Amino acid sequence: GVLLAGTRPGGAAEKGGMKRGDVLIKLGKHDITSVEDLMFVLGEVKPGQKVKASVMRDGKKVSMDVTFQESKQPR
């Protein structure tokens, strides 16, 4: 998984319920085992797309819905 150092205020991760310290293990149908996996998934999704995400939090698996937003990064 990928440890979340934090979430952007108002961003998709925060709105979906992710918190600092969560370990992201699944995003949509993709298992997240590395930063490379996460970057691949983020490159494939479209703004407005809603997926299930799974994180490990305090030793428990927590699932949530995340809706991707338009990237604020220049491409």
N, C-alpha and C positions, 0 to 999 in steps of 0.2 A: 504494500500500500504506500500511499504518499501522505506524510504528515503535513497537516495544514498549520503553517506558522501564524495564520490569521486569515480574515476575510475582509474584502473591501466593503466599507459601509454602503448599504443599498445595493450591493452586487448580488448576482444570482446565488452564490454559495450562501451568503448571509440570509437572503430571503428564503432560501430552501431549508434553512435551519442548521447549516454547518457552523461549527465553532472552532476557534483556535484550539489545537491539540487533538482534533479528530484525525483519524487515519482513513483516508479515502481508499476504499477497496474495490468499488464497482461503480461505474457510471454508464447508465443505459445497459446495453448488453455486453459491455467490455469490462473485463477484470482489469483493475489498476494495480500493477505490481512495481511500477517505476515512474519517474517523471516523464520518460519517453512515452509510456502508455498514455499518460494524462494528456500530453501535448498532441498525440495522434488523435485522441477523441475530440479534444477541443478544436482541432483543425477540421474535423468532419461535420460538426454540428452546425445548425442554422439558428439564427436569432429567432426566439419564440418557440423553439423546439423544447418539449417537456420530456424529461426522462426520470427514471428512478435512480437514486444514488444510494449507496450503502457506505457507512462509515463504521469504524470501531471507536467507541467512546466508553471510557472507563471499563474496558473489558467486555462490553456488550455490543452486538451488531445493531445499528440503528439505520432504518431506511427512511427516505424522504423523497419528495418530488422536487426537482430543480428545473426551472425554466431558464434557458439560456438567453442572454441579452446581447444586444449589439456591442461589439468590441469597441472600446474607446481608444484602442491603440491604432496608430496609423499603420497601414499595410504596405 
